[in-house]
Amino acid sequence: MENFTPVSAAVGGLLIGLSAALLWVAKGRITGISGILGGFSALRPGDIAWRAIFLFGLMTAPLLYGAAGGALPESASHTGPTLLIVAGLLVGFGTRLGNGCTSGHGICGLARLSPRSLAATALFMGSAAVTVFVVRHLIGA
């Protein structure tokens, strides 16, 4: 609990919820990052601009926050680029296999009371808990 920051967590949660609600109201689309990114492979007319703007904002927001004087967190990863690339590819494979990611299922799907999203989110969170336990207590990393 040494890094417990309820105010910034609440503000971040409100901003995520606001962005999900705005995309739903404005475009009728779910704010699932893997779906937004994956949608570039089969574009329909009118899909390029909003997807590009959303992803641009997602990537530049931390830079703008840092430029405005906000403290950016340091990377907690002490692995090399090869392991990070393999991990990213595995996460991408998993999101395609599960038809969505934590943002699509955990935020938007649960808000819509989707049973599939409830199952997916329970699996995400359960896998995360098992992974943390194995890495911290069994492997000792």
C-alpha positions in Angstrom: 0.0 0.0 0.0 3.0 2.3 -0.3 1.9 3.6 -3.6 -1.8 4.1 -2.7 -3.1 7.2 -4.6 -6.9 7.3 -4.3 -7.3 10.8 -5.8 -5.3 10.2 -8.9 -6.8 6.7 -9.3 -10.3 8.2 -9.1 -9.5 11.0 -11.6 -8.0 8.4 -13.9 -11.1 6.2 -13.6 -13.4 9.1 -14.3 -11.4 10.0 -17.4 -11.5 6.4 -18.7 -15.2 6.2 -18.0 -15.8 9.5 -19.7 -13.8 8.5 -22.8 -15.7 5.2 -23.0 -19.1 7.0 -22.6 -18.2 9.7 -25.2 -17.1 7.1 -27.8 -20.3 5.1 -27.2 -22.5 8.2 -27.5 -20.7 9.8 -30.4 -19.9 6.7 -32.5 -21.8 3.8 -31.0 -18.5 2.0 -30.5 -17.0 0.1 -27.6 -13.7 1.5 -26.1 -11.7 -1.7 -26.4 -8.2 -0.8 -27.3 -7.5 -4.2 -29.1 -10.7 -3.8 -31.1 -9.8 -0.2 -32.0 -6.3 -1.1 -33.1 -7.3 -4.4 -34.7 -10.0 -2.6 -36.7 -7.3 -1.0 -38.9 -7.0 -4.4 -40.6 -10.6 -4.3 -42.0 -11.5 -0.6 -42.3 -14.9 0.5 -43.3 -15.6 4.0 -44.6 -15.5 6.6 -41.8 -13.5 4.4 -39.5 -10.0 5.6 -40.1 -10.2 9.1 -38.5 -11.7 8.3 -35.2 -9.5 5.2 -34.7 -6.4 7.2 -35.5 -7.4 10.2 -33.3 -8.1 7.8 -30.4 -4.8 6.0 -30.7 -2.9 9.3 -31.2 -4.5 10.6 -28.0 -3.7 7.4 -26.1 0.0 7.6 -27.1 0.5 11.4 -26.6 -1.5 11.9 -23.4 1.5 10.9 -21.2 3.8 13.1 -23.1 1.4 16.1 -22.7 1.0 15.3 -19.0 4.8 15.2 -18.5 5.2 18.5 -20.5 2.6 20.1 -18.2 4.8 19.2 -15.2 3.2 15.9 -14.2 5.5 13.3 -12.8 5.7 10.3 -15.0 6.3 6.9 -13.4 9.5 5.1 -14.0 9.5 1.8 -15.8 9.2 -1.1 -13.4 10.4 -3.6 -16.0 14.0 -4.8 -15.8 13.8 -7.1 -18.8 15.2 -6.8 -22.2 13.4 -5.8 -25.3 13.1 -9.4 -26.6 11.0 -10.5 -23.6 8.9 -7.4 -23.8 8.2 -8.0 -27.5 7.3 -11.7 -26.9 5.1 -10.6 -24.0 3.3 -8.0 -26.1 2.7 -10.6 -28.9 1.3 -13.0 -26.4 -1.0 -10.4 -25.0 -2.1 -9.5 -28.5 -2.8 -13.1 -29.3 -4.8 -13.5 -26.1 -6.9 -10.5 -26.8 -7.8 -11.8 -30.2 -8.5 -15.2 -28.8 -10.8 -13.7 -26.1 -12.5 -11.3 -28.5 -11.4 -8.3 -26.5 -9.1 -6.9 -23.9 -9.4 -5.6 -20.3 -10.7 -2.2 -21.5 -13.3 -3.7 -23.8 -14.5 -6.4 -21.5 -13.6 -5.0 -18.1 -14.8 -1.4 -18.6 -17.4 -1.4 -21.4 -18.6 -5.0 -21.3 -19.2 -5.0 -17.5 -21.0 -1.7 -17.8 -23.3 -3.3 -20.3 -23.8 -6.3 -18.0 -22.4 -8.7 -20.6 -22.1 -12.2 -19.3 -19.2 -12.9 -21.7 -17.4 -9.9 -20.4 -17.9 -10.9 -16.8 -16.4 -14.3 -17.6 -13.5 -12.8 -19.5 -12.8 -10.2 -16.8 -12.8 -13.0 -14.1 -10.3 -14.9 -16.2 -8.1 -11.9 -16.7 -8.1 -11.0 -13.0 -7.7 -14.6 -11.9 -4.7 -15.1 -14.3 -3.2 -11.9 -13.0 -3.5 -13.0 -9.4 -2.0 -16.4 -10.1 0.9 -14.8 -12.1 1.7 -12.4 -9.3 1.7 -15.2 -6.7 3.9 -17.4 -8.8 6.4 -14.7 -9.7 6.6 -13.2 -6.2 6.3 -16.2 -4.0 7.3 -19.3 -6.0 10.0 -17.9 -8.3 11.0 -15.1 -5.9 11.5 -12.4 -8.5 
